[in-house]
C-alpha cells in the first residue's frame, strides 16, 4: 500500500513540476488542442451559442500562443503545432461560422433593401400603398354580390357588367362539388377540377363569362399563404401604409424574394383569418386577409386587401390597369359593389 501511495505522490510531483515548467505559450497550445478536439468530436451536436464560446476561447488562446512564438518562447515543434491546430480549427468551425456570417449578411441586406425602397420613393420608383376593406365576391350562383375583383378601385363587378371591363378585373371565386376556388381570370379553367364550364355562368355566360373574354385581357396571378404574418401585424401594416414596411413583410413571407415564383394559381376552400401574398400578372403585389367565408349554393368571400402601386408601372399595360392610383387623400377605402 505504501508503495502505491509513493508512486502516486511521485507521479503527482512530476506532473506539477512539468506543468510549472511550461510557459504561457505552451499552456495556450494545450488549451487550443482541447478546444479543437471538442469541436471536431461535437461538430454536428454543438449549438450556435456553444460554437461562439469555443471560438472566443480559441481566439484568446491563439493570441497568447502567437505572442509566445513571436517572443521566441516556442520551439520549432511547438510553432508547427500552432499552425496545425489553427488549420484544424478552421476546418472544424468554418461551416458553422460561415452560417453565422451569412445570417448577419442576410439581415443587413434586408435592412438595406427596406432603406433602398424608402429612398426610391423620392429618387425614382415612387411607391404607395392602398388599403381596401370588406371586399365581397360571390360565386356563380350569388346574384347579389359582384363576381370579379377590380383592384384599381377595390370594387367587385358582376358578370353581367364585365364586358368592356375585362382588363381591369383580376380575381374571382367559384364553387364546384362543394369546393370553393379563389383564383384569377386567366387561371380559372386550370383551377377547375371538374371542368363543368357549361353549368357555370362565370365561364359560359355570353357576354361577360370568361370564355367570351379577349385573350389579351385575361389577367393572371399567383397566391401564396403568408404563414409568417398574422392578423395583428396585417392590421399594423394596413394602417401604416408604408411601402418599405409592405416590401419588408412581402419578402419576409416569400423567402426574401421580391416577387412570387411558381406559386399556386388558386386557393381552395380559403378560411377566415388566412392571409395570402397576391401577385397580379407577375407585377402588382398585394397582401390579402380573408375575413369571412359563406359556404353553400350562394357562396361568398369577404376580405381586406393591401395593394402596392408603383410609378414605374404607369406605362405598363399589365400593371397600370390593376394597380391602384396614387392616393390624394385617405388611402383606406371600403370595398363596394361596382355598377355602371
DRENKESE-741696 format. One record per residue (C-alpha): x, y, z; residue in three letters. Coordinates in steps of 0.02 Angstrom, whole numbers, padded with zeros to 5 digits. Layout:
ATOM       X       Y       Z  residuo
ATOM       X       Y       Z      Ala
...
This chain:
ATOM       X       Y       Z  residuo
ATOM   00000   00000   00000      Unk
ATOM   00143   00118   00046      Unk
ATOM   00224   00083  -00122      Unk
ATOM   00065   00131  -00215      Unk
ATOM   00050   00293  -00116      Unk
ATOM   00231   00336  -00151      Unk
ATOM   00209   00303  -00337      Unk
ATOM   00055   00414  -00344      Unk
ATOM   00143   00553  -00250      Unk
ATOM   00292   00539  -00367      Unk
ATOM   00179   00548  -00520      Unk
ATOM   00088   00698  -00448      Unk
ATOM   00252   00786  -00411      Unk
ATOM   00317   00755  -00587      Unk
ATOM   00154   00819  -00663      Unk
ATOM   00159   00978  -00557      Unk
ATOM   00341   01009  -00598      Unk
ATOM   00308   00980  -00783      Unk
ATOM   00159   01097  -00780      Unk
ATOM   00255   01232  -00690      Unk
ATOM   00395   01213  -00814      Unk
ATOM   00284   01255  -00963      Unk
ATOM   00272   01436  -01016      Unk
ATOM   00111   01528  -01058      Unk
ATOM   00128   01487  -01243      Unk
ATOM   00140   01300  -01212      Unk
ATOM  -00010   01308  -01095      Unk
ATOM  -00108   01402  -01229      Unk
ATOM  -00065   01266  -01356      Unk
ATOM  -00131   01134  -01237      Unk
ATOM  -00295   01229  -01217      Unk
ATOM  -00308   01255  -01404      Unk
ATOM  -00289   01068  -01430      Unk
ATOM  -00431   01033  -01308      Unk
ATOM  -00543   01159  -01397      Unk
ATOM  -00505   01086  -01568      Unk
ATOM  -00540   00909  -01509      Unk
ATOM  -00706   00963  -01435      Unk
ATOM  -00753   01050  -01598      Unk
ATOM  -00706   00900  -01704      Unk
ATOM  -00799   00775  -01596      Unk
ATOM  -00957   00880  -01571      Unk
ATOM  -00961   00959  -01743      Unk
ATOM  -01142   00908  -01776      Unk
ATOM  -01207   00924  -01598      Unk
ATOM  -01143   01092  -01537      Unk
ATOM  -01267   01235  -01531      Unk
ATOM  -01234   01407  -01605      Unk
ATOM  -01200   01478  -01432      Unk
ATOM  -01077   01338  -01394      Unk
ATOM  -00985   01372  -01557      Unk
ATOM  -00972   01555  -01510      Unk
ATOM  -00898   01511  -01340      Unk
ATOM  -00772   01393  -01419      Unk
ATOM  -00725   01523  -01550      Unk
ATOM  -00696   01655  -01416      Unk
ATOM  -00590   01536  -01311      Unk
ATOM  -00487   01478  -01460      Unk
ATOM  -00456   01657  -01515      Unk
ATOM  -00397   01704  -01339      Unk
ATOM  -00277   01556  -01325      Unk
ATOM  -00215   01578  -01504      Unk
ATOM  -00169   01758  -01464      Unk
ATOM  -00064   01701  -01314      Unk
ATOM   00022   01566  -01417      Unk
ATOM   00061   01686  -01559      Unk
ATOM   00138   01811  -01438      Unk
ATOM   00244   01672  -01363      Unk
ATOM   00302   01619  -01535      Unk
ATOM   00346   01798  -01581      Unk
ATOM   00449   01815  -01420      Unk
ATOM   00546   01655  -01453      Unk
ATOM   00463   01559  -01311      Unk
ATOM   00401   01419  -01426      Unk
ATOM   00517   01298  -01511      Unk
ATOM   00506   01238  -01690      Unk
ATOM   00398   01089  -01643      Unk
ATOM   00276   01197  -01545      Unk
ATOM   00266   01326  -01684      Unk
ATOM   00223   01187  -01807      Unk
ATOM   00092   01126  -01684      Unk
ATOM   00019   01301  -01676      Unk
ATOM  -00001   01305  -01865      Unk
ATOM  -00078   01131  -01866      Unk
ATOM  -00204   01173  -01729      Unk
ATOM  -00255   01333  -01817      Unk
ATOM  -00286   01235  -01978      Unk
ATOM  -00386   01101  -01886      Unk
ATOM  -00492   01234  -01801      Unk
ATOM  -00528   01319  -01967      Unk
ATOM  -00582   01154  -02045      Unk
ATOM  -00695   01109  -01899      Unk
ATOM  -00776   01279  -01873      Unk
ATOM  -00787   01351  -02048      Unk
ATOM  -00963   01288  -02095      Unk
ATOM  -01038   01349  -01931      Unk
ATOM  -00952   01517  -01930      Unk
ATOM  -00997   01538  -02114      Unk
ATOM  -01181   01508  -02074      Unk
ATOM  -01173   01639  -01938      Unk
ATOM  -01087   01762  -02055      Unk
ATOM  -01215   01732  -02194      Unk
ATOM  -01357   01756  -02069      Unk
ATOM  -01286   01926  -02020      Unk
ATOM  -01262   01973  -02203      Unk
ATOM  -01442   01924  -02242      Unk
ATOM  -01510   02031  -02101      Unk
ATOM  -01404   02177  -02160      Unk
ATOM  -01466   02156  -02338      Unk
ATOM  -01648   02155  -02280      Unk
ATOM  -01620   02318  -02188      Unk
ATOM  -01532   02391  -02340      Unk
ATOM  -01674   02337  -02455      Unk
ATOM  -01803   02421  -02346      Unk
ATOM  -01698   02578  -02338      Unk
ATOM  -01670   02574  -02526      Unk
ATOM  -01856   02563  -02558      Unk
ATOM  -01887   02713  -02446      Unk
ATOM  -01757   02811  -02543      Unk
ATOM  -01833   02758  -02709      Unk
ATOM  -01995   02843  -02660      Unk
ATOM  -01911   03011  -02684      Unk
ATOM  -01775   02970  -02809      Unk
ATOM  -01856   02859  -02940      Unk
ATOM  -01979   02717  -02921      Unk
ATOM  -02108   02800  -02810      Unk
ATOM  -02219   02677  -02721      Unk
ATOM  -02381   02692  -02623      Unk
ATOM  -02497   02579  -02526      Unk
ATOM  -02687   02573  -02535      Unk
ATOM  -02793   02477  -02411      Unk
ATOM  -02964   02410  -02462      Unk
ATOM  -03083   02343  -02329      Unk
ATOM  -03229   02222  -02340      Unk
ATOM  -03217   02175  -02523      Unk
ATOM  -03352   02046  -02557      Unk
ATOM  -03356   01920  -02700      Unk
ATOM  -03498   01800  -02740      Unk
ATOM  -03490   01632  -02827      Unk
ATOM  -03579   01590  -02990      Unk
ATOM  -03747   01566  -02902      Unk
ATOM  -03739   01725  -02800      Unk
ATOM  -03841   01859  -02887      Unk
ATOM  -03819   01991  -02751      Unk
ATOM  -03632   02018  -02745      Unk
ATOM  -03507   02059  -02881      Unk
ATOM  -03408   01915  -02954      Unk
ATOM  -03242   01991  -03010      Unk
ATOM  -03120   02100  -02912      Unk
ATOM  -03070   02267  -02988      Unk
ATOM  -02910   02302  -02889      Unk
ATOM  -02883   02476  -02958      Unk
ATOM  -03034   02534  -02859      Unk
ATOM  -03070   02393  -02737      Unk
ATOM  -03240   02363  -02817      Unk
ATOM  -03323   02200  -02864      Unk
ATOM  -03401   02185  -03037      Unk
ATOM  -03546   02071  -03081      Unk
ATOM  -03529   01952  -03227      Unk
ATOM  -03670   02048  -03315      Unk
ATOM  -03562   02204  -03312      Unk
ATOM  -03393   02126  -03353      Unk
ATOM  -03395   02161  -03540      Unk
ATOM  -03279   02306  -03578      Unk
ATOM  -03201   02294  -03404      Unk
ATOM  -03101   02134  -03430      Unk
ATOM  -02926   02209  -03422      Unk
ATOM  -02968   02288  -03253      Unk
ATOM  -03030   02126  -03171      Unk
ATOM  -02910   02015  -03076      Unk
ATOM  -02992   01889  -02957      Unk
ATOM  -03148   01784  -02937      Unk
ATOM  -03220   01639  -02837      Unk
ATOM  -03322   01492  -02897      Unk
ATOM  -03379   01330  -02817      Unk
ATOM  -03389   01153  -02883      Unk
ATOM  -03442   00996  -02789      Unk
ATOM  -03436   01096  -02626      Unk
ATOM  -03258   01161  -02654      Unk
ATOM  -03228   01348  -02664      Unk
ATOM  -03086   01412  -02776      Unk
ATOM  -03011   01586  -02761      Unk
ATOM  -02918   01616  -02923      Unk
ATOM  -02882   01732  -03071      Unk
ATOM  -02969   01751  -03241      Unk
ATOM  -02829   01676  -03347      Unk
ATOM  -02804   01534  -03222      Unk
ATOM  -02985   01492  -03182      Unk
ATOM  -03006   01348  -03306      Unk
ATOM  -02846   01268  -03244      Unk
ATOM  -02907   01287  -03065      Unk
ATOM  -03067   01192  -03105      Unk
ATOM  -03055   01006  -03066      Unk
ATOM  -03221   00955  -03144      Unk
ATOM  -03224   01066  -03299      Unk
ATOM  -03412   01092  -03290      Unk
ATOM  -03399   01258  -03379      Unk
ATOM  -03567   01246  -03467      Unk
ATOM  -03655   01248  -03298      Unk
ATOM  -03556   01396  -03230      Unk
ATOM  -03610   01568  -03295      Unk
ATOM  -03443   01643  -03239      Unk
ATOM  -03369   01542  -03381      Unk
ATOM  -03510   01516  -03506      Unk
ATOM  -03619   01672  -03499      Unk
ATOM  -03622   01774  -03659      Unk
ATOM  -03566   01909  -03639      Unk
ATOM  -03472   01928  -03476      Unk
ATOM  -03418   01748  -03446      Unk
ATOM  -03232   01709  -03451      Unk
ATOM  -03246   01608  -03611      Unk
ATOM  -03301   01766  -03703      Unk
ATOM  -03157   01874  -03641      Unk
ATOM  -03022   01927  -03766      Unk
ATOM  -02862   01829  -03730      Unk
ATOM  -02757   01988  -03715      Unk
ATOM  -02870   02050  -03575      Unk
ATOM  -02860   01894  -03465      Unk
ATOM  -02761   01937  -03310      Unk
ATOM  -02664   01801  -03220      Unk
ATOM  -02598   01789  -03043      Unk
ATOM  -02520   01691  -02902      Unk
ATOM  -02563   01658  -02721      Unk
ATOM  -02453   01605  -02577      Unk
ATOM  -02505   01584  -02396      Unk
ATOM  -02410   01708  -02288      Unk
ATOM  -02379   01596  -02138      Unk
ATOM  -02264   01719  -02051      Unk
ATOM  -02393   01858  -02047      Unk
ATOM  -02542   01862  -01928      Unk
ATOM  -02697   01972  -01919      Unk
ATOM  -02619   02088  -01790      Unk
ATOM  -02467   02126  -01899      Unk
ATOM  -02579   02138  -02052      Unk
ATOM  -02681   02273  -01965      Unk
ATOM  -02524   02369  -01915      Unk
ATOM  -02460   02359  -02093      Unk
ATOM  -02626   02416  -02165      Unk
ATOM  -02631   02567  -02050      Unk
ATOM  -02450   02615  -02081      Unk
ATOM  -02471   02624  -02271      Unk
ATOM  -02281   02619  -02277      Unk
ATOM  -02210   02548  -02442      Unk
ATOM  -02047   02496  -02358      Unk
ATOM  -02142   02406  -02220      Unk
ATOM  -02251   02319  -02352      Unk
ATOM  -02098   02265  -02451      Unk
ATOM  -02014   02200  -02294      Unk
ATOM  -02163   02090  -02247      Unk
ATOM  -02189   02028  -02425      Unk
ATOM  -02008   01973  -02438      Unk
ATOM  -02005   01900  -02263      Unk
ATOM  -02154   01788  -02306      Unk
ATOM  -02078   01745  -02476      Unk
ATOM  -01906   01679  -02428      Unk
ATOM  -01828   01850  -02454      Unk
ATOM  -01882   01867  -02636      Unk
ATOM  -01968   02022  -02702      Unk
ATOM  -02086   01927  -02818      Unk
ATOM  -02182   01764  -02806      Unk
ATOM  -02117   01623  -02915      Unk
ATOM  -02205   01461  -02960      Unk
ATOM  -02339   01478  -02827      Unk
ATOM  -02520   01420  -02835      Unk
ATOM  -02639   01496  -02962      Unk
ATOM  -02784   01466  -02844      Unk
ATOM  -02827   01437  -02661      Unk
ATOM  -02950   01301  -02618      Unk
ATOM  -03076   01324  -02477      Unk
ATOM  -02998   01481  -02400      Unk
ATOM  -03040   01505  -02217      Unk
ATOM  -03066   01660  -02110      Unk
ATOM  -02903   01728  -02039      Unk
ATOM  -02793   01658  -02178      Unk
ATOM  -02675   01784  -02258      Unk
ATOM  -02609   01768  -02435      Unk
ATOM  -02474   01855  -02535      Unk
ATOM  -02554   01900  -02702      Unk
ATOM  -02472   01947  -02865      Unk
ATOM  -02563   02005  -03023      Unk
ATOM  -02480   01974  -03192      Unk
ATOM  -02315   01942  -03103      Unk
ATOM  -02304   02128  -03065      Unk
ATOM  -02433   02205  -02947      Unk
ATOM  -02410   02144  -02768      Unk
ATOM  -02540   02133  -02630      Unk
ATOM  -02574   02052  -02462      Unk
ATOM  -02749   01983  -02434      Unk
ATOM  -02834   01941  -02269      Unk
ATOM  -02987   01826  -02277      Unk
ATOM  -03119   01895  -02158      Unk
ATOM  -03268   01781  -02186      Unk
ATOM  -03322   01636  -02294      Unk
ATOM  -03502   01587  -02327      Unk
ATOM  -03523   01414  -02399      Unk
ATOM  -03672   01339  -02485      Unk
ATOM  -03758   01365  -02651      Unk
ATOM  -03737   01554  -02650      Unk
ATOM  -03564   01561  -02576      Unk
ATOM  -03468   01720  -02540      Unk
ATOM  -03297   01779  -02483      Unk
ATOM  -03257   01940  -02390      Unk
ATOM  -03078   02002  -02375      Unk
ATOM  -02966   02152  -02346      Unk
ATOM  -02829   02192  -02470      Unk
ATOM  -02668   02291  -02454      Unk
ATOM  -02608   02337  -02628      Unk
ATOM  -02447   02416  -02691      Unk
ATOM  -02435   02543  -02831      Unk
ATOM  -02275   02596  -02920      Unk
ATOM  -02234   02743  -03032      Unk
ATOM  -02126   02628  -03137      Unk
ATOM  -02282   02533  -03189      Unk
ATOM  -02376   02685  -03251      Unk
ATOM  -02344   02642  -03435      Unk
ATOM  -02353   02452  -03423      Unk
ATOM  -02522   02386  -03479      Unk
ATOM  -02508   02228  -03374      Unk
ATOM  -02493   02331  -03216      Unk
ATOM  -02569   02503  -03242      Unk
ATOM  -02745   02432  -03264      Unk
ATOM  -02734   02338  -03100      Unk
ATOM  -02628   02438  -02979      Unk
ATOM  -02715   02574  -02876      Unk
ATOM  -02696   02755  -02923      Unk
ATOM  -02584   02858  -02811      Unk
ATOM  -02697   02919  -02671      Unk
ATOM  -02727   03103  -02643      Unk
ATOM  -02811   03085  -02475      Unk
ATOM  -02859   02939  -02364      Unk
ATOM  -02785   02780  -02436      Unk
ATOM  -02912   02670  -02346      Unk
ATOM  -03069   02632  -02443      Unk
ATOM  -03221   02522  -02425      Unk
ATOM  -03240   02381  -02550      Unk
ATOM  -03405   02414  -02638      Unk
ATOM  -03502   02328  -02773      Unk
ATOM  -03470   02408  -02941      Unk
ATOM  -03611   02459  -03056      Unk
ATOM  -03620   02561  -03213      Unk
